[in-house]
Amino acid sequence: MKLLVSVARQTLQLVADDGAVLREYPVSTAKAGVGESFGSFQTPRGAHLIRAKIGAGQPLNSVFVRRRPTGEIWTPELAEQFPGRDWILTRILWLSGCQPGHNRLGCVDTMRRYVYIHGSPDSAEMGVPGSHGCVRMRNADIVELFERVPCYTAVDIRED
């Protein structure tokens, strides 16, 4: 099983070993486009894997900061209190690059950039770029995906 993220189509596909698409989800990649450099706020391209799964058993809309649940549950009222916050909700699939010099090690290391596939507020638009570099998903979708994929699942992020 593997995941294919299309930046152009703003989709994430769950693909079986035989190539069959098992599920397709709308996503939102980086508003700043694609790129691998630290501090770019861009979505990194290329071969990755899921290095860690975080948030099992947490309720929908659980708020995470630095990969830890804060005990908060996202609501529109909470969002009004913190208007500039980049909401990471429900579940986190932490990505690690597999290509040294491209998305692994040095100033292009996806894991050290803290790039995730994660849940977002229901008000976050999917199908258009809008994140700070991560791959955002709807909360119900990230829960479903989280349950279906193990750690070390391959993730390929493509521009086309």
C-alpha positions as CSV (number, residue, x, y, z in Angstrom):
1,M,0.0,0.0,0.0
2,K,1.2,3.6,-0.7
3,L,-0.1,7.1,-0.7
4,L,0.1,9.4,-3.7
5,V,-0.3,13.2,-3.2
6,S,-1.0,15.2,-6.4
7,V,-0.3,18.9,-5.8
8,A,-1.8,19.8,-9.1
9,R,-5.1,18.0,-8.4
10,Q,-5.0,18.6,-4.6
11,T,-5.8,15.0,-3.9
12,L,-4.3,12.1,-1.9
13,Q,-4.9,8.6,-3.1
14,L,-4.6,5.4,-1.1
15,V,-3.2,2.9,-3.6
16,A,-3.1,-0.9,-3.2
17,D,0.0,-2.9,-4.0
18,D,-1.5,-3.9,-7.3
19,G,-2.0,-0.3,-8.3
20,A,-5.7,-0.1,-7.6
21,V,-6.9,3.2,-6.1
22,L,-8.7,2.2,-2.9
23,R,-9.7,5.7,-1.9
24,E,-9.2,9.3,-3.0
25,Y,-9.4,12.3,-0.6
26,P,-9.4,16.1,-1.3
27,V,-6.4,17.8,0.4
28,S,-4.8,21.2,0.7
29,T,-1.0,21.5,0.2
30,A,1.1,24.6,0.7
31,K,-0.1,28.0,-0.3
32,A,3.5,28.9,-1.2
33,G,3.7,26.0,-3.6
34,V,6.3,23.2,-3.7
35,G,9.9,23.2,-2.4
36,E,12.1,21.4,0.0
37,S,14.1,24.1,1.8
38,F,13.8,24.7,5.5
39,G,11.7,27.8,6.3
40,S,10.1,27.9,2.8
41,F,6.6,26.9,4.0
42,Q,6.3,24.8,0.8
43,T,5.2,21.2,0.4
44,P,8.2,18.9,-0.2
45,R,8.2,16.7,-3.3
46,G,9.4,13.2,-3.9
47,A,9.5,9.9,-2.0
48,H,8.6,9.9,1.7
49,L,7.4,7.5,4.3
50,I,5.2,7.8,7.4
51,R,7.7,7.9,10.2
52,A,5.2,8.3,13.1
53,K,1.5,8.2,13.7
54,I,0.3,10.5,16.4
55,G,-3.1,11.0,18.0
56,A,-4.7,7.5,18.1
57,G,-7.9,7.6,20.2
58,Q,-8.1,11.4,20.3
59,P,-11.5,12.9,19.6
60,L,-12.3,14.7,16.4
61,N,-11.0,18.3,16.3
62,S,-8.4,17.6,19.1
63,V,-5.8,20.4,18.9
64,F,-2.1,19.5,18.6
65,V,0.9,21.7,19.3
66,R,4.3,20.3,18.8
67,R,2.7,16.9,18.1
68,R,1.0,16.8,21.6
69,P,-2.7,17.2,22.3
70,T,-3.3,20.4,24.1
71,G,-6.6,19.2,25.6
72,E,-8.5,21.8,23.5
73,I,-11.2,20.9,21.0
74,W,-11.3,23.2,17.9
75,T,-14.4,25.3,17.7
76,P,-15.1,28.5,15.7
77,E,-14.9,30.4,19.0
78,L,-11.5,29.0,19.7
79,A,-10.4,30.0,16.2
80,E,-11.6,33.6,16.9
81,Q,-9.4,33.7,20.0
82,F,-6.3,32.6,18.0
83,P,-6.8,34.0,14.5
84,G,-3.3,33.4,13.2
85,R,-2.8,29.8,14.5
86,D,-2.0,27.0,12.0
87,W,-4.5,24.4,13.3
88,I,-3.2,20.8,13.4
89,L,-6.2,18.6,14.4
90,T,-7.3,15.1,15.1
91,R,-4.4,12.9,13.8
92,I,-0.9,13.4,12.5
93,L,1.1,11.3,10.0
94,W,4.6,12.6,10.3
95,L,6.5,12.4,7.1
96,S,10.2,11.6,6.5
97,G,12.0,12.1,3.2
98,C,13.7,9.2,1.5
99,Q,16.0,11.1,-0.9
100,P,19.2,12.4,0.7
101,G,20.0,15.9,-0.6
102,H,16.5,16.3,-2.0
103,N,14.1,15.9,0.9
104,R,16.3,14.2,3.6
105,L,19.2,15.5,5.7
106,G,20.7,19.0,5.7
107,C,18.4,22.0,4.9
108,V,15.9,20.0,3.0
109,D,14.9,17.4,5.6
110,T,11.1,16.9,5.6
111,M,11.0,15.4,9.1
112,R,13.1,18.2,10.6
113,R,10.7,20.7,8.8
114,Y,7.8,19.0,10.7
115,V,5.8,18.3,7.6
116,Y,2.7,16.2,8.3
117,I,-0.5,14.9,6.8
118,H,-3.0,16.1,9.4
119,G,-6.6,17.1,10.1
120,S,-7.8,20.7,9.8
121,P,-10.9,22.7,10.8
122,D,-14.0,21.9,8.8
123,S,-13.9,25.5,7.6
124,A,-10.5,24.9,5.9
125,E,-11.0,24.7,2.1
126,M,-9.9,21.5,0.5
127,G,-8.9,21.2,-3.2
128,V,-6.9,24.4,-3.2
129,P,-3.4,25.2,-1.8
130,G,-3.7,26.8,1.7
131,S,-1.3,25.1,4.2
132,H,2.0,26.2,5.6
133,G,3.7,23.2,4.0
134,C,1.8,20.2,5.3
135,V,-0.9,18.2,3.6
136,R,-4.2,19.1,5.2
137,M,-7.2,16.8,5.2
138,R,-10.7,16.8,6.6
139,N,-10.9,15.3,10.1
140,A,-13.1,12.4,9.2
141,D,-10.8,11.6,6.3
142,I,-7.6,11.7,8.3
143,V,-9.1,9.3,10.9
144,E,-10.1,6.9,8.2
145,L,-6.6,7.1,6.6
146,F,-4.9,6.8,9.9
147,E,-6.6,3.6,10.7
148,R,-5.7,2.1,7.2
149,V,-2.0,2.8,6.9
150,P,0.8,1.6,9.1
151,C,4.1,3.4,9.9
152,Y,6.6,3.2,7.1
153,T,3.9,3.4,4.4
154,A,5.4,5.0,1.3
155,V,4.1,8.5,0.4
156,D,5.0,10.0,-3.0
157,I,4.3,13.8,-3.4
158,R,4.1,14.9,-7.0
159,E,3.5,18.1,-8.7
160,D,1.4,16.6,-11.5
